[in-house]
Amino acid sequence: MTANTTAPSSMFPKRDWSGVSRRALSATEVVSQLAALPGWQLSGDGADVAIEKTFRFANYHETLAFVNAVAFIAHAQDHHPDLSVHYNRCAVRWNTHDVGGISATDIDCARRVEALLAQDAAHA
């Protein structure tokens, strides 16, 4: 991720969640979805269960560019992850508190973060 990376709104349009059932996914559903998201892992348990991944960067500027891009995605989706920010890495943790687990929204947001990095790599 480069320091001048931006996430255009056309790349990450706000998803309409009104027709999506807000429920916690089953363990089988989560494992199946994570298979398509390399590096994402389950963490926590019970109502604190989440999916998370740590992303590594060359320096602090790239890390903060990534954090800002994730914030853009989170704002557009009205779904906000826990972020742990360090000099050359950022851990992103998604869960849905109101369903007490991992929802389709969490999986979708993780996919959007992966798409952001894929888009950035394609332009490197």
Backbone torsions as a table, in degrees:
resi	resn	phi	psi	omega
1	MET	NA	129.0	179.6
2	THR	-93.4	157.6	-176.3
3	ALA	-66.2	-20.9	-178.5
4	ASN	-100.6	16.2	179.1
5	THR	-68.2	134.6	173.5
6	THR	-125.3	156.6	179.3
7	ALA	-112.3	95.7	-178.6
8	PRO	-63.7	143.2	-177.4
9	SER	-62.3	-27.0	178.5
10	SER	-68.1	-25.7	178.7
11	MET	-77.7	-30.2	-177.0
12	PHE	-127.8	66.4	180.0
13	PRO	-64.1	148.4	179.2
14	LYS	-64.2	130.1	179.6
15	ARG	-84.9	139.5	176.1
16	ASP	-86.7	108.1	-177.7
17	TRP	-90.0	0.8	-174.2
18	SER	-62.2	-31.1	-179.4
19	GLY	-93.4	2.3	-177.4
20	VAL	-99.9	129.5	177.5
21	SER	-67.0	123.2	178.4
22	ARG	-87.3	97.5	179.3
23	ARG	-142.9	157.9	174.6
24	ALA	-72.9	133.7	176.1
25	LEU	-72.5	150.9	175.9
26	SER	-71.9	162.6	178.4
27	ALA	-58.1	-39.8	178.9
28	THR	-63.0	-42.9	178.9
29	GLU	-63.9	-42.1	-179.3
30	VAL	-64.0	-48.2	-179.5
31	VAL	-60.0	-41.9	178.7
32	SER	-61.6	-44.6	-179.5
33	GLN	-68.9	-37.3	-178.7
34	LEU	-68.0	-23.6	178.9
35	ALA	-59.1	-27.8	179.8
36	ALA	-93.2	4.1	-178.7
37	LEU	-124.6	81.3	-176.2
38	PRO	-54.7	133.5	176.7
39	GLY	89.1	-16.3	177.9
40	TRP	-79.2	137.7	-177.1
41	GLN	-133.3	157.8	171.3
42	LEU	-77.8	142.4	173.6
43	SER	-141.8	159.1	179.5
44	GLY	73.0	-173.7	177.7
45	ASP	-154.8	168.0	-179.4
46	GLY	58.3	-137.0	-179.2
47	ALA	-70.1	-14.2	-179.3
48	ASP	-95.1	7.9	179.6
49	VAL	-65.5	143.2	-176.8
50	ALA	-152.1	169.6	168.0
51	ILE	-110.4	141.3	-178.3
52	GLU	-149.2	158.3	177.5
53	LYS	-152.9	143.0	174.9
54	THR	-103.0	128.4	179.6
55	PHE	-107.0	137.4	-178.1
56	ARG	-113.2	145.7	-176.3
57	PHE	-136.4	168.8	-177.5
58	ALA	-73.1	-29.1	-174.9
59	ASN	-161.0	179.6	-177.4
60	TYR	-65.8	-38.6	-179.4
61	HIS	-61.8	-43.0	177.9
62	GLU	-66.2	-38.3	177.9
63	THR	-61.0	-46.6	-179.4
64	LEU	-68.3	-32.8	175.0
65	ALA	-62.0	-41.9	177.1
66	PHE	-63.1	-46.4	179.5
67	VAL	-57.4	-44.5	179.3
68	ASN	-64.5	-38.1	178.1
69	ALA	-67.3	-40.1	176.4
70	VAL	-64.4	-39.4	177.7
71	ALA	-62.0	-37.5	177.5
72	PHE	-62.6	-46.9	177.7
73	ILE	-60.5	-47.5	-178.1
74	ALA	-59.8	-43.9	-179.9
75	HIS	-64.6	-44.6	-179.6
76	ALA	-62.6	-32.9	-178.4
77	GLN	-93.2	-6.1	-175.9
78	ASP	52.9	44.2	-179.1
79	HIS	-148.0	119.7	-165.6
80	HIS	-118.1	125.1	-178.8
81	PRO	-83.7	166.6	166.3
82	ASP	-85.9	132.5	179.3
83	LEU	-120.4	136.9	173.8
84	SER	-119.3	109.4	-170.5
85	VAL	-105.7	131.3	178.0
86	HIS	-132.6	178.7	-175.1
87	TYR	-52.0	-52.3	-174.3
88	ASN	-124.6	24.0	179.2
89	ARG	-158.2	159.1	176.5
90	CYS	-144.9	127.1	173.8
91	ALA	-95.0	131.1	179.7
92	VAL	-114.2	129.1	-176.1
93	ARG	-131.1	117.5	-179.8
94	TRP	-109.8	134.8	165.6
95	ASN	-156.7	168.0	-177.8
96	THR	-118.3	103.6	-175.1
97	HIS	-59.8	-40.9	-173.6
98	ASP	-71.6	-12.8	173.8
99	VAL	-108.4	-3.2	177.5
100	GLY	68.6	37.7	179.1
101	GLY	175.3	-150.1	-179.6
102	ILE	-101.4	131.5	-179.0
103	SER	-115.6	174.6	175.5
104	ALA	-59.8	-30.2	178.4
105	THR	-61.8	-42.1	179.5
106	ASP	-62.7	-45.3	179.3
107	ILE	-62.5	-44.4	179.9
108	ASP	-61.2	-43.4	-179.7
109	CYS	-66.6	-38.6	176.2
110	ALA	-62.0	-41.2	176.8
111	ARG	-61.1	-39.9	-179.5
112	ARG	-65.9	-37.1	176.2
113	VAL	-64.9	-44.0	177.9
114	GLU	-61.9	-40.7	178.7
115	ALA	-63.5	-37.1	177.5
116	LEU	-59.9	-46.9	-179.0
117	LEU	-69.3	-36.4	177.4
118	ALA	-64.2	-40.4	178.9
119	GLN	-65.4	-41.1	179.8
120	ASP	-66.3	-41.1	179.6
121	ALA	-64.7	-35.4	180.0
122	ALA	-67.1	-24.6	-179.1
123	HIS	-100.5	4.1	-178.2
124	ALA	-78.0	NA	NA
